[in-house]
Amino acid sequence: MIPDAHISKQDAIAAISEFRAAHKLISALQKQAMDRWSAGEDFAYTDEELANYKAARDHLLRSLERNPFNPTVHWLLANAYGEIDDDTSKLMKYYNSSLELDPNDDDVLVARMGMHMKAGRFGDAQRDLIRLQQLGSSHAGPMAEHLRKAKDNGEPADARESPS
């Protein structure tokens, strides 16, 4: 849950500055990595890219400290914790807080739904799919098909409805 807070103009400006620094680093490392991956290299970040990603995450955390109400910062933090540390607990925490701030962000819903499916939490994935359908998202159809296939793959019963 995101705490209520008063954000000063100075904090808002500082938060945006930190966000922009993070976004610049993330955009550059994604372009670099995508170029390499498109050339058939291993799907992994180099040590330099990981260092830049960690620096970007630090900028995002400082941005969040100054202004906890930017859902994009939460989403990017989720991705950073997932991609850098494979920390699905923090990843889900920040997807959830992003959606708390912007429940209509279909890109974040798709990402969270994918994590629910990966973990076998099909009920949670179904709830995200219903929200995508309510929003009229272009992602709803393809995600419905992904969910159907995930269910058909016979995930173990004990993995299906574990808590989020």
C-alpha positions in Angstrom: 0.0 0.0 0.0 1.3 3.4 -0.9 1.3 5.9 2.0 -0.4 9.2 1.8 2.2 12.0 1.5 2.5 15.6 0.7 4.9 16.2 -2.2 6.5 19.5 -2.5 7.3 21.1 -5.8 11.0 20.6 -5.0 10.5 16.9 -4.4 8.4 16.5 -7.5 11.1 18.1 -9.6 13.9 16.0 -8.0 11.8 12.8 -8.5 11.3 13.6 -12.2 15.1 14.3 -12.6 15.9 10.9 -11.0 13.3 9.2 -13.1 14.7 10.7 -16.3 18.2 9.6 -15.4 17.0 6.1 -14.8 15.0 6.0 -18.0 18.0 7.2 -20.0 20.1 4.4 -18.6 17.5 1.7 -19.1 16.7 2.8 -22.7 20.4 2.7 -23.6 21.1 -0.7 -22.1 17.9 -2.2 -23.7 19.0 -0.9 -27.1 22.5 -2.3 -26.6 21.2 -5.6 -25.4 18.5 -5.9 -28.1 21.0 -5.3 -30.8 23.3 -8.0 -29.4 20.4 -10.4 -28.8 19.1 -9.8 -32.4 22.5 -10.9 -33.6 22.0 -14.2 -31.9 24.1 -13.7 -28.8 23.1 -15.0 -25.4 19.9 -13.5 -23.9 21.7 -12.0 -20.9 23.0 -8.6 -19.8 26.7 -8.0 -19.7 28.4 -7.0 -16.5 28.5 -3.4 -17.7 24.8 -3.4 -18.6 23.9 -4.9 -15.2 26.0 -2.2 -13.5 24.1 0.5 -15.5 20.8 -1.3 -14.7 21.6 -1.2 -11.0 22.5 2.5 -11.2 19.2 3.1 -13.0 17.4 1.2 -10.2 19.1 3.4 -7.6 17.8 6.5 -9.5 14.3 4.9 -9.4 14.5 4.3 -5.7 15.5 7.9 -5.1 12.7 9.1 -7.3 10.2 6.9 -5.4 11.5 8.4 -2.1 10.8 11.9 -3.3 7.4 11.0 -5.0 5.8 7.7 -4.3 2.9 8.4 -6.7 4.5 7.8 -10.2 3.2 4.4 -11.3 5.8 4.2 -14.1 8.6 4.3 -11.4 6.9 1.4 -9.7 6.7 -0.6 -12.9 10.3 0.0 -13.9 11.4 -1.0 -10.4 9.4 -4.2 -10.7 11.2 -5.0 -14.0 14.6 -4.1 -12.5 14.2 -6.4 -9.5 13.0 -9.2 -11.8 15.7 -8.8 -14.4 18.7 -8.0 -12.1 18.0 -10.1 -9.1 15.2 -12.5 -10.2 13.4 -11.2 -7.1 9.8 -12.1 -7.9 8.6 -11.0 -4.5 9.8 -7.4 -5.1 8.7 -7.6 -8.7 5.2 -8.5 -7.7 5.2 -5.8 -5.0 6.0 -3.1 -7.4 3.6 -4.4 -10.2 0.9 -4.3 -7.5 1.8 -0.8 -6.3 2.0 0.4 -9.9 -1.5 -0.9 -10.5 -2.7 0.6 -7.2 -1.8 4.0 -8.7 -3.0 3.2 -12.2 -5.4 0.2 -12.4 -6.0 0.9 -16.1 -2.4 0.3 -17.2 -2.8 -2.7 -19.5 0.9 -3.2 -20.0 1.5 -3.7 -16.3 -1.6 -5.9 -16.1 -0.1 -8.1 -18.9 3.2 -8.3 -17.2 1.7 -9.2 -13.9 -0.7 -11.7 -15.5 2.3 -13.4 -17.1 4.0 -13.7 -13.7 0.8 -15.2 -12.3 0.7 -17.8 -15.1 4.4 -18.6 -14.7 3.7 -19.3 -11.0 0.6 -21.3 -11.7 -1.7 -18.8 -10.1 -4.4 -19.1 -12.7 -7.2 -17.5 -10.6 -5.1 -14.3 -10.3 -4.2 -14.5 -14.0 -7.9 -14.8 -14.8 -8.7 -11.7 -12.7 -6.1 -9.7 -14.6 -7.5 -11.0 -17.9 -11.0 -9.9 -16.9 -9.6 -6.4 -16.1 -7.9 -6.4 -19.6 -11.2 -7.3 -21.2 -13.1 -4.6 -19.2 -10.5 -2.1 -20.4 -11.0 -3.2 -24.0 -7.3 -3.8 -24.2 -5.8 -5.2 -27.4 -3.8 -7.5 -25.2 -7.0 -9.3 -23.9 -7.3 -11.8 -26.8 -3.7 -12.9 -27.0 -3.5 -13.1 -23.2 -6.7 -15.2 -23.0 -5.0 -17.6 -25.4 -1.8 -17.7 -23.4 -3.9 -18.4 -20.2 -5.8 -21.2 -22.0 -2.5 -22.8 -23.1 -1.0 -22.4 -19.6 -4.0 -24.2 -18.1 -3.8 -26.9 -20.7 -0.2 -27.6 -20.0 -1.2 -29.3 -16.8 0.5 -27.3 -14.2 0.9 -29.2 -10.9 -2.2 -28.8 -8.7 -0.2 -27.5 -5.7 1.1 -24.6 -7.9 -2.2 -23.5 -9.2 -3.6 -21.2 -6.6 -0.8 -20.3 -4.3 -1.1 -16.9 -2.7 0.2 -13.8 -4.5 
